[in-house]
Amino acid sequence: MRAKTHASGWTILGISLIGAGIFIYFAFFVFGMASAILSIPDAGSGGVAMFALFALTVGLPLTGLAILVLKVVVDRLKNSEDNYYSKNVER
């Protein structure tokens, strides 16, 4: 049985992206959507700023979750002990 005592780089990356998305979301919430829109001098660029904020608050956590799910799948496929039990142990 293999014991891991530290997190892998993919785990740290996934959790960091989720944390960054949560941090950006709460920062955006605290400062307010209205003040962000009003601070933009050109009214035409407000949509771009809102899209960028939306992409950061939704995209970073989703990317982090996707990385963690991919890590779980890859770990499951590489683990020979899981393969042995799935083939040889009765349910």
Gaussian input, Z-matrix of N, CA and C with variables (Angstrom, degrees):
# hf/3-21g

backbone

0 1
 N
 C     1     B1
 C     2     B2     1     A1
 N     3     B3     2     A2     1     D1
 C     4     B4     3     A3     2     D2
 C     5     B5     4     A4     3     D3
 N     6     B6     5     A5     4     D4
 C     7     B7     6     A6     5     D5
 C     8     B8     7     A7     6     D6
 N     9     B9     8     A8     7     D7
 C    10    B10     9     A9     8     D8
 C    11    B11    10    A10     9     D9
 N    12    B12    11    A11    10    D10
 C    13    B13    12    A12    11    D11
 C    14    B14    13    A13    12    D12
 N    15    B15    14    A14    13    D13
 C    16    B16    15    A15    14    D14
 C    17    B17    16    A16    15    D15
 N    18    B18    17    A17    16    D16
 C    19    B19    18    A18    17    D17
 C    20    B20    19    A19    18    D18
 N    21    B21    20    A20    19    D19
 C    22    B22    21    A21    20    D20
 C    23    B23    22    A22    21    D21
 N    24    B24    23    A23    22    D22
 C    25    B25    24    A24    23    D23
 C    26    B26    25    A25    24    D24
 N    27    B27    26    A26    25    D25
 C    28    B28    27    A27    26    D26
 C    29    B29    28    A28    27    D27
 N    30    B30    29    A29    28    D28
 C    31    B31    30    A30    29    D29
 C    32    B32    31    A31    30    D30
 N    33    B33    32    A32    31    D31
 C    34    B34    33    A33    32    D32
 C    35    B35    34    A34    33    D33
 N    36    B36    35    A35    34    D34
 C    37    B37    36    A36    35    D35
 C    38    B38    37    A37    36    D36
 N    39    B39    38    A38    37    D37
 C    40    B40    39    A39    38    D38
 C    41    B41    40    A40    39    D39
 N    42    B42    41    A41    40    D40
 C    43    B43    42    A42    41    D41
 C    44    B44    43    A43    42    D42
 N    45    B45    44    A44    43    D43
 C    46    B46    45    A45    44    D44
 C    47    B47    46    A46    45    D45
 N    48    B48    47    A47    46    D46
 C    49    B49    48    A48    47    D47
 C    50    B50    49    A49    48    D48
 N    51    B51    50    A50    49    D49
 C    52    B52    51    A51    50    D50
 C    53    B53    52    A52    51    D51
 N    54    B54    53    A53    52    D52
 C    55    B55    54    A54    53    D53
 C    56    B56    55    A55    54    D54
 N    57    B57    56    A56    55    D55
 C    58    B58    57    A57    56    D56
 C    59    B59    58    A58    57    D57
 N    60    B60    59    A59    58    D58
 C    61    B61    60    A60    59    D59
 C    62    B62    61    A61    60    D60
 N    63    B63    62    A62    61    D61
 C    64    B64    63    A63    62    D62
 C    65    B65    64    A64    63    D63
 N    66    B66    65    A65    64    D64
 C    67    B67    66    A66    65    D65
 C    68    B68    67    A67    66    D66
 N    69    B69    68    A68    67    D67
 C    70    B70    69    A69    68    D68
 C    71    B71    70    A70    69    D69
 N    72    B72    71    A71    70    D70
 C    73    B73    72    A72    71    D71
 C    74    B74    73    A73    72    D72
 N    75    B75    74    A74    73    D73
 C    76    B76    75    A75    74    D74
 C    77    B77    76    A76    75    D75
 N    78    B78    77    A77    76    D76
 C    79    B79    78    A78    77    D77
 C    80    B80    79    A79    78    D78
 N    81    B81    80    A80    79    D79
 C    82    B82    81    A81    80    D80
 C    83    B83    82    A82    81    D81
 N    84    B84    83    A83    82    D82
 C    85    B85    84    A84    83    D83
 C    86    B86    85    A85    84    D84
 N    87    B87    86    A86    85    D85
 C    88    B88    87    A87    86    D86
 C    89    B89    88    A88    87    D87
 N    90    B90    89    A89    88    D88
 C    91    B91    90    A90    89    D89
 C    92    B92    91    A91    90    D90
 N    93    B93    92    A92    91    D91
 C    94    B94    93    A93    92    D92
 C    95    B95    94    A94    93    D93
 N    96    B96    95    A95    94    D94
 C    97    B97    96    A96    95    D95
 C    98    B98    97    A97    96    D96
 N    99    B99    98    A98    97    D97
 C   100   B100    99    A99    98    D98
 C   101   B101   100   A100    99    D99
 N   102   B102   101   A101   100   D100
 C   103   B103   102   A102   101   D101
 C   104   B104   103   A103   102   D102
 N   105   B105   104   A104   103   D103
 C   106   B106   105   A105   104   D104
 C   107   B107   106   A106   105   D105
 N   108   B108   107   A107   106   D106
 C   109   B109   108   A108   107   D107
 C   110   B110   109   A109   108   D108
 N   111   B111   110   A110   109   D109
 C   112   B112   111   A111   110   D110
 C   113   B113   112   A112   111   D111
 N   114   B114   113   A113   112   D112
 C   115   B115   114   A114   113   D113
 C   116   B116   115   A115   114   D114
 N   117   B117   116   A116   115   D115
 C   118   B118   117   A117   116   D116
 C   119   B119   118   A118   117   D117
 N   120   B120   119   A119   118   D118
 C   121   B121   120   A120   119   D119
 C   122   B122   121   A121   120   D120
 N   123   B123   122   A122   121   D121
 C   124   B124   123   A123   122   D122
 C   125   B125   124   A124   123   D123
 N   126   B126   125   A125   124   D124
 C   127   B127   126   A126   125   D125
 C   128   B128   127   A127   126   D126
 N   129   B129   128   A128   127   D127
 C   130   B130   129   A129   128   D128
 C   131   B131   130   A130   129   D129
 N   132   B132   131   A131   130   D130
 C   133   B133   132   A132   131   D131
 C   134   B134   133   A133   132   D132
 N   135   B135   134   A134   133   D133
 C   136   B136   135   A135   134   D134
 C   137   B137   136   A136   135   D135
 N   138   B138   137   A137   136   D136
 C   139   B139   138   A138   137   D137
 C   140   B140   139   A139   138   D138
 N   141   B141   140   A140   139   D139
 C   142   B142   141   A141   140   D140
 C   143   B143   142   A142   141   D141
 N   144   B144   143   A143   142   D142
 C   145   B145   144   A144   143   D143
 C   146   B146   145   A145   144   D144
 N   147   B147   146   A146   145   D145
 C   148   B148   147   A147   146   D146
 C   149   B149   148   A148   147   D147
 N   150   B150   149   A149   148   D148
 C   151   B151   150   A150   149   D149
 C   152   B152   151   A151   150   D150
 N   153   B153   152   A152   151   D151
 C   154   B154   153   A153   152   D152
 C   155   B155   154   A154   153   D153
 N   156   B156   155   A155   154   D154
 C   157   B157   156   A156   155   D155
 C   158   B158   157   A157   156   D156
 N   159   B159   158   A158   157   D157
 C   160   B160   159   A159   158   D158
 C   161   B161   160   A160   159   D159
 N   162   B162   161   A161   160   D160
 C   163   B163   162   A162   161   D161
 C   164   B164   163   A163   162   D162
 N   165   B165   164   A164   163   D163
 C   166   B166   165   A165   164   D164
 C   167   B167   166   A166   165   D165
 N   168   B168   167   A167   166   D166
 C   169   B169   168   A168   167   D167
 C   170   B170   169   A169   168   D168
 N   171   B171   170   A170   169   D169
 C   172   B172   171   A171   170   D170
 C   173   B173   172   A172   171   D171
 N   174   B174   173   A173   172   D172
 C   175   B175   174   A174   173   D173
 C   176   B176   175   A175   174   D174
 N   177   B177   176   A176   175   D175
 C   178   B178   177   A177   176   D176
 C   179   B179   178   A178   177   D177
 N   180   B180   179   A179   178   D178
 C   181   B181   180   A180   179   D179
 C   182   B182   181   A181   180   D180
 N   183   B183   182   A182   181   D181
 C   184   B184   183   A183   182   D182
 C   185   B185   184   A184   183   D183
 N   186   B186   185   A185   184   D184
 C   187   B187   186   A186   185   D185
 C   188   B188   187   A187   186   D186
 N   189   B189   188   A188   187   D187
 C   190   B190   189   A189   188   D188
 C   191   B191   190   A190   189   D189
 N   192   B192   191   A191   190   D190
 C   193   B193   192   A192   191   D191
 C   194   B194   193   A193   192   D192
 N   195   B195   194   A194   193   D193
 C   196   B196   195   A195   194   D194
 C   197   B197   196   A196   195   D195
 N   198   B198   197   A197   196   D196
 C   199   B199   198   A198   197   D197
 C   200   B200   199   A199   198   D198
 N   201   B201   200   A200   199   D199
 C   202   B202   201   A201   200   D200
 C   203   B203   202   A202   201   D201
 N   204   B204   203   A203   202   D202
 C   205   B205   204   A204   203   D203
 C   206   B206   205   A205   204   D204
 N   207   B207   206   A206   205   D205
 C   208   B208   207   A207   206   D206
 C   209   B209   208   A208   207   D207
 N   210   B210   209   A209   208   D208
 C   211   B211   210   A210   209   D209
 C   212   B212   211   A211   210   D210
 N   213   B213   212   A212   211   D211
 C   214   B214   213   A213   212   D212
 C   215   B215   214   A214   213   D213
 N   216   B216   215   A215   214   D214
 C   217   B217   216   A216   215   D215
 C   218   B218   217   A217   216   D216
 N   219   B219   218   A218   217   D217
 C   220   B220   219   A219   218   D218
 C   221   B221   220   A220   219   D219
 N   222   B222   221   A221   220   D220
 C   223   B223   222   A222   221   D221
 C   224   B224   223   A223   222   D222
 N   225   B225   224   A224   223   D223
 C   226   B226   225   A225   224   D224
 C   227   B227   226   A226   225   D225
 N   228   B228   227   A227   226   D226
 C   229   B229   228   A228   227   D227
 C   230   B230   229   A229   228   D228
 N   231   B231   230   A230   229   D229
 C   232   B232   231   A231   230   D230
 C   233   B233   232   A232   231   D231
 N   234   B234   233   A233   232   D232
 C   235   B235   234   A234   233   D233
 C   236   B236   235   A235   234   D234
 N   237   B237   236   A236   235   D235
 C   238   B238   237   A237   236   D236
 C   239   B239   238   A238   237   D237
 N   240   B240   239   A239   238   D238
 C   241   B241   240   A240   239   D239
 C   242   B242   241   A241   240   D240
 N   243   B243   242   A242   241   D241
 C   244   B244   243   A243   242   D242
 C   245   B245   244   A244   243   D243
 N   246   B246   245   A245   244   D244
 C   247   B247   246   A246   245   D245
 C   248   B248   247   A247   246   D246
 N   249   B249   248   A248   247   D247
 C   250   B250   249   A249   248   D248
 C   251   B251   250   A250   249   D249
 N   252   B252   251   A251   250   D250
 C   253   B253   252   A252   251   D251
 C   254   B254   253   A253   252   D252
 N   255   B255   254   A254   253   D253
 C   256   B256   255   A255   254   D254
 C   257   B257   256   A256   255   D255
 N   258   B258   257   A257   256   D256
 C   259   B259   258   A258   257   D257
 C   260   B260   259   A259   258   D258
 N   261   B261   260   A260   259   D259
 C   262   B262   261   A261   260   D260
 C   263   B263   262   A262   261   D261
 N   264   B264   263   A263   262   D262
 C   265   B265   264   A264   263   D263
 C   266   B266   265   A265   264   D264
 N   267   B267   266   A266   265   D265
 C   268   B268   267   A267   266   D266
 C   269   B269   268   A268   267   D267
 N   270   B270   269   A269   268   D268
 C   271   B271   270   A270   269   D269
 C   272   B272   271   A271   270   D270

   B1=1.4548
   B2=1.5264
   B3=1.2686
   B4=1.4540
   B5=1.5231
   B6=1.3218
   B7=1.4695
   B8=1.5220
   B9=1.3112
   B10=1.4572
   B11=1.5205
   B12=1.2974
   B13=1.4486
   B14=1.5185
   B15=1.3231
   B16=1.4579
   B17=1.5266
   B18=1.3022
   B19=1.4693
   B20=1.5213
   B21=1.3297
   B22=1.4631
   B23=1.5297
   B24=1.3069
   B25=1.4668
   B26=1.5180
   B27=1.3533
   B28=1.4656
   B29=1.5259
   B30=1.3199
   B31=1.4650
   B32=1.5215
   B33=1.3068
   B34=1.4704
   B35=1.5256
   B36=1.3329
   B37=1.4630
   B38=1.5239
   B39=1.3201
   B40=1.4641
   B41=1.5089
   B42=1.3298
   B43=1.4634
   B44=1.5244
   B45=1.3244
   B46=1.4732
   B47=1.5233
   B48=1.3238
   B49=1.4664
   B50=1.5247
   B51=1.3159
   B52=1.4612
   B53=1.5235
   B54=1.3225
   B55=1.4590
   B56=1.5226
   B57=1.3327
   B58=1.4688
   B59=1.5183
   B60=1.3363
   B61=1.4620
   B62=1.5136
   B63=1.3274
   B64=1.4634
   B65=1.5213
   B66=1.3336
   B67=1.4593
   B68=1.5198
   B69=1.3275
   B70=1.4609
   B71=1.5209
   B72=1.3359
   B73=1.4655
   B74=1.5259
   B75=1.3311
   B76=1.4561
   B77=1.5234
   B78=1.3372
   B79=1.4594
   B80=1.5247
   B81=1.3207
   B82=1.4582
   B83=1.5252
   B84=1.3074
   B85=1.4595
   B86=1.5216
   B87=1.3323
   B88=1.4650
   B89=1.5208
   B90=1.3074
   B91=1.4565
   B92=1.5236
   B93=1.2967
   B94=1.4571
   B95=1.5080
   B96=1.3167
   B97=1.4481
   B98=1.5343
   B99=1.3090
   B100=1.4647
   B101=1.5263
   B102=1.3317
   B103=1.4656
   B104=1.5253
   B105=1.3219
   B106=1.4631
   B107=1.5189
   B108=1.3234
   B109=1.4630
   B110=1.5264
   B111=1.3371
   B112=1.4613
   B113=1.5261
   B114=1.3262
   B115=1.4627
   B116=1.5230
   B117=1.3097
   B118=1.4585
   B119=1.5262
   B120=1.3448
   B121=1.4630
   B122=1.5229
   B123=1.3043
   B124=1.4537
   B125=1.5241
   B126=1.3289
   B127=1.4698
   B128=1.5219
   B129=1.3182
   B130=1.4585
   B131=1.5223
   B132=1.3258
   B133=1.4646
   B134=1.5194
   B135=1.3211
   B136=1.4614
   B137=1.5130
   B138=1.3268
   B139=1.4557
   B140=1.5168
   B141=1.3225
   B142=1.4655
   B143=1.5275
   B144=1.3312
   B145=1.4622
   B146=1.5224
   B147=1.3191
   B148=1.4654
   B149=1.5252
   B150=1.3348
   B151=1.4639
   B152=1.5207
   B153=1.3296
   B154=1.4694
   B155=1.5253
   B156=1.3287
   B157=1.4608
   B158=1.5230
   B159=1.3271
   B160=1.4593
   B161=1.5253
   B162=1.3215
   B163=1.4649
   B164=1.5272
   B165=1.3273
   B166=1.4637
   B167=1.5189
   B168=1.3269
   B169=1.4648
   B170=1.5254
   B171=1.3034
   B172=1.4629
   B173=1.5300
   B174=1.3012
   B175=1.4561
   B176=1.5210
   B177=1.3350
   B178=1.4614
   B179=1.5305
   B180=1.3334
   B181=1.4690
   B182=1.5275
   B183=1.3309
   B184=1.4636
   B185=1.5230
   B186=1.3173
   B187=1.4558
   B188=1.5279
   B189=1.3284
   B190=1.4624
   B191=1.5134
   B192=1.3263
   B193=1.4657
   B194=1.5235
   B195=1.3133
   B196=1.4616
   B197=1.5309
   B198=1.3278
   B199=1.4594
   B200=1.5223
   B201=1.3415
   B202=1.4575
   B203=1.5299
   B204=1.3328
   B205=1.4616
   B206=1.5286
   B207=1.3115
   B208=1.4602
   B209=1.5290
   B210=1.3212
   B211=1.4621
   B212=1.5247
   B213=1.3308
   B214=1.4632
   B215=1.5283
   B216=1.3233
   B217=1.4661
   B218=1.5265
   B219=1.3247
   B220=1.4660
   B221=1.5323
   B222=1.3472
   B223=1.4605
   B224=1.5252
   B225=1.3202
   B226=1.4661
   B227=1.5303
   B228=1.3201
   B229=1.4579
   B230=1.5272
   B231=1.3260
   B232=1.4619
   B233=1.5284
   B234=1.3247
   B235=1.4519
   B236=1.5255
   B237=1.3292
   B238=1.4633
   B239=1.5282
   B240=1.3045
   B241=1.4675
   B242=1.5284
   B243=1.3232
   B244=1.4646
   B245=1.5228
   B246=1.3173
   B247=1.4670
   B248=1.5238
   B249=1.3178
   B250=1.4647
   B251=1.5247
   B252=1.3288
   B253=1.4604
   B254=1.5153
   B255=1.3248
   B256=1.4568
   B257=1.5366
   B258=1.3323
   B259=1.4679
   B260=1.5276
   B261=1.3370
   B262=1.4580
   B263=1.5258
   B264=1.2982
   B265=1.4604
   B266=1.5323
   B267=1.3426
   B268=1.4776
   B269=1.5255
   B270=1.3118
   B271=1.4714
   B272=1.4936
   A1=109.51
   A2=114.82
   A3=121.20
   A4=109.36
   A5=117.41
   A6=121.43
   A7=108.87
   A8=115.20
   A9=121.08
   A10=108.56
   A11=117.16
   A12=120.34
   A13=113.32
   A14=118.04
   A15=120.69
   A16=109.66
   A17=114.95
   A18=120.61
   A19=109.65
   A20=115.46
   A21=119.37
   A22=109.69
   A23=115.15
   A24=120.03
   A25=112.84
   A26=117.23
   A27=120.15
   A28=110.86
   A29=117.14
   A30=120.59
   A31=110.36
   A32=116.09
   A33=120.34
   A34=110.29
   A35=117.40
   A36=120.77
   A37=111.00
   A38=116.91
   A39=120.43
   A40=112.36
   A41=116.95
   A42=120.50
   A43=110.40
   A44=117.75
   A45=120.81
   A46=111.36
   A47=117.41
   A48=119.63
   A49=111.28
   A50=117.33
   A51=119.97
   A52=109.66
   A53=117.00
   A54=120.91
   A55=112.70
   A56=117.19
   A57=120.33
   A58=110.87
   A59=117.05
   A60=119.62
   A61=112.22
   A62=117.02
   A63=120.88
   A64=110.11
   A65=117.22
   A66=120.81
   A67=111.26
   A68=117.44
   A69=120.79
   A70=110.76
   A71=116.66
   A72=120.03
   A73=110.92
   A74=117.12
   A75=119.42
   A76=112.21
   A77=118.22
   A78=120.73
   A79=110.18
   A80=116.14
   A81=121.18
   A82=110.12
   A83=116.91
   A84=121.37
   A85=110.97
   A86=118.03
   A87=122.11
   A88=110.71
   A89=118.06
   A90=120.56
   A91=112.35
   A92=116.69
   A93=120.50
   A94=113.68
   A95=114.88
   A96=120.78
   A97=110.71
   A98=116.80
   A99=119.95
   A100=111.62
   A101=117.78
   A102=119.26
   A103=111.30
   A104=117.87
   A105=120.28
   A106=110.78
   A107=116.65
   A108=120.22
   A109=110.71
   A110=117.11
   A111=120.61
   A112=112.84
   A113=118.52
   A114=120.53
   A115=112.59
   A116=118.01
   A117=121.74
   A118=108.18
   A119=118.13
   A120=120.00
   A121=113.86
   A122=118.38
   A123=121.47
   A124=108.63
   A125=116.57
   A126=120.62
   A127=111.05
   A128=118.97
   A129=121.47
   A130=113.64
   A131=117.55
   A132=119.45
   A133=112.36
   A134=118.17
   A135=121.12
   A136=112.30
   A137=116.61
   A138=119.69
   A139=112.03
   A140=116.69
   A141=120.55
   A142=109.79
   A143=116.78
   A144=120.19
   A145=110.74
   A146=117.15
   A147=120.18
   A148=110.40
   A149=117.19
   A150=119.81
   A151=110.69
   A152=117.13
   A153=120.51
   A154=110.65
   A155=117.15
   A156=120.14
   A157=111.13
   A158=117.15
   A159=120.74
   A160=110.09
   A161=116.60
   A162=120.35
   A163=111.05
   A164=117.16
   A165=119.97
   A166=111.98
   A167=117.17
   A168=119.59
   A169=112.44
   A170=118.24
   A171=120.71
   A172=110.65
   A173=117.20
   A174=120.85
   A175=114.49
   A176=117.65
   A177=119.45
   A178=112.60
   A179=119.29
   A180=117.68
   A181=113.23
   A182=117.88
   A183=119.26
   A184=111.34
   A185=116.85
   A186=120.62
   A187=110.38
   A188=116.39
   A189=120.37
   A190=112.05
   A191=117.31
   A192=120.58
   A193=111.22
   A194=116.84
   A195=120.48
   A196=110.65
   A197=117.37
   A198=121.12
   A199=110.44
   A200=117.30
   A201=119.98
   A202=111.75
   A203=117.63
   A204=120.53
   A205=109.97
   A206=117.02
   A207=120.98
   A208=110.88
   A209=117.06
   A210=121.27
   A211=110.67
   A212=117.60
   A213=120.83
   A214=110.40
   A215=116.85
   A216=120.69
   A217=110.51
   A218=117.24
   A219=120.62
   A220=110.25
   A221=117.54
   A222=119.91
   A223=111.32
   A224=116.98
   A225=120.57
   A226=110.69
   A227=117.72
   A228=120.75
   A229=112.31
   A230=117.72
   A231=121.33
   A232=113.23
   A233=118.18
   A234=120.86
   A235=110.39
   A236=116.54
   A237=120.60
   A238=111.49
   A239=117.96
   A240=120.58
   A241=110.82
   A242=117.47
   A243=120.62
   A244=110.91
   A245=116.68
   A246=120.64
   A247=110.90
   A248=116.64
   A249=119.98
   A250=110.41
   A251=117.75
   A252=120.85
   A253=112.28
   A254=117.70
   A255=118.97
   A256=111.91
   A257=117.25
   A258=120.73
   A259=112.96
   A260=118.68
   A261=121.48
   A262=116.13
   A263=119.52
   A264=120.90
   A265=108.51
   A266=113.88
   A267=118.66
   A268=109.73
   A269=114.76
   A270=119.34
   A271=111.40
   D1=134.20
   D2=-174.60
   D3=-100.47
   D4=124.38
   D5=179.86
   D6=-108.29
   D7=129.13
   D8=177.99
   D9=-104.66
   D10=130.04
   D11=-177.72
   D12=-104.27
   D13=-7.74
   D14=-179.26
   D15=-136.31
   D16=156.70
   D17=179.21
   D18=-76.95
   D19=145.81
   D20=178.00
   D21=-80.03
   D22=169.84
   D23=-179.05
   D24=-63.83
   D25=-35.29
   D26=179.70
   D27=-67.03
   D28=-37.88
   D29=178.55
   D30=-64.64
   D31=-45.37
   D32=179.86
   D33=-63.88
   D34=-41.30
   D35=178.88
   D36=-63.39
   D37=-46.27
   D38=-179.38
   D39=-61.98
   D40=-47.17
   D41=-179.54
   D42=-67.20
   D43=-35.78
   D44=178.17
   D45=-64.28
   D46=-41.96
   D47=179.14
   D48=-66.17
   D49=-39.48
   D50=176.32
   D51=-63.35
   D52=-45.11
   D53=178.60
   D54=-62.55
   D55=-39.88
   D56=178.24
   D57=-64.53
   D58=-41.24
   D59=177.70
   D60=-63.47
   D61=-41.25
   D62=178.79
   D63=-65.59
   D64=-42.92
   D65=178.80
   D66=-61.35
   D67=-45.78
   D68=179.46
   D69=-64.16
   D70=-39.85
   D71=179.14
   D72=-60.69
   D73=-48.15
   D74=-178.80
   D75=-69.28
   D76=-35.22
   D77=175.75
   D78=-63.51
   D79=-41.80
   D80=178.08
   D81=-65.15
   D82=-39.07
   D83=179.54
   D84=-66.91
   D85=-43.75
   D86=-177.49
   D87=-66.20
   D88=-47.11
   D89=-177.55
   D90=-75.38
   D91=-21.46
   D92=173.18
   D93=91.34
   D94=136.72
   D95=178.94
   D96=-66.99
   D97=-36.58
   D98=-177.70
   D99=-64.40
   D100=-43.82
   D101=-179.65
   D102=-67.79
   D103=-30.88
   D104=177.84
   D105=-67.65
   D106=-40.49
   D107=-179.96
   D108=-70.56
   D109=-42.56
   D110=-177.48
   D111=-69.63
   D112=-23.73
   D113=-179.01
   D114=-79.72
   D115=-7.88
   D116=179.42
   D117=-84.94
   D118=120.50
   D119=-175.20
   D120=-67.55
   D121=-36.88
   D122=-178.52
   D123=-97.45
   D124=121.53
   D125=-176.90
   D126=-64.37
   D127=-26.73
   D128=-178.37
   D129=-72.94
   D130=-22.26
   D131=-178.55
   D132=-90.23
   D133=0.33
   D134=179.24
   D135=-63.58
   D136=-37.09
   D137=179.24
   D138=-65.86
   D139=-36.59
   D140=179.36
   D141=-67.60
   D142=-42.01
   D143=179.39
   D144=-65.67
   D145=-40.59
   D146=179.16
   D147=-66.37
   D148=-39.40
   D149=177.77
   D150=-64.87
   D151=-40.27
   D152=179.30
   D153=-63.95
   D154=-43.61
   D155=178.23
   D156=-64.90
   D157=-40.16
   D158=177.91
   D159=-64.57
   D160=-42.51
   D161=-179.90
   D162=-63.07
   D163=-38.27
   D164=178.92
   D165=-70.69
   D166=-44.86
   D167=-175.57
   D168=-73.01
   D169=-26.78
   D170=179.04
   D171=-101.59
   D172=-40.21
   D173=-174.14
   D174=-69.01
   D175=-41.68
   D176=-178.90
   D177=-64.33
   D178=-49.68
   D179=178.25
   D180=-63.79
   D181=-38.27
   D182=178.66
   D183=-65.79
   D184=-38.27
   D185=176.31
   D186=-64.53
   D187=-41.71
   D188=177.24
   D189=-62.29
   D190=-43.18
   D191=177.77
   D192=-64.35
   D193=-41.52
   D194=179.19
   D195=-61.97
   D196=-40.47
   D197=178.69
   D198=-64.56
   D199=-42.02
   D200=179.81
   D201=-66.90
   D202=-40.36
   D203=177.73
   D204=-64.52
   D205=-43.08
   D206=177.71
   D207=-61.54
   D208=-40.09
   D209=178.21
   D210=-62.58
   D211=-42.33
   D212=179.39
   D213=-63.04
   D214=-44.10
   D215=-179.56
   D216=-63.78
   D217=-45.12
   D218=-179.65
   D219=-64.65
   D220=-42.51
   D221=178.10
   D222=-61.60
   D223=-39.81
   D224=179.60
   D225=-65.76
   D226=-41.44
   D227=-179.18
   D228=-69.24
   D229=-30.08
   D230=-177.55
   D231=-87.12
   D232=-14.42
   D233=-173.72
   D234=-83.66
   D235=110.87
   D236=-178.10
   D237=-71.45
   D238=-28.13
   D239=178.59
   D240=-65.73
   D241=-40.34
   D242=176.08
   D243=-63.49
   D244=-40.03
   D245=178.26
   D246=-62.46
   D247=-42.06
   D248=-179.61
   D249=-62.22
   D250=-48.25
   D251=-177.46
   D252=-67.72
   D253=-35.00
   D254=179.77
   D255=-69.69
   D256=-25.82
   D257=-179.64
   D258=-92.29
   D259=-32.25
   D260=-168.84
   D261=-111.12
   D262=-12.59
   D263=-177.61
   D264=-101.41
   D265=131.23
   D266=179.10
   D267=-77.27
   D268=151.45
   D269=-179.69
   D270=-90.00

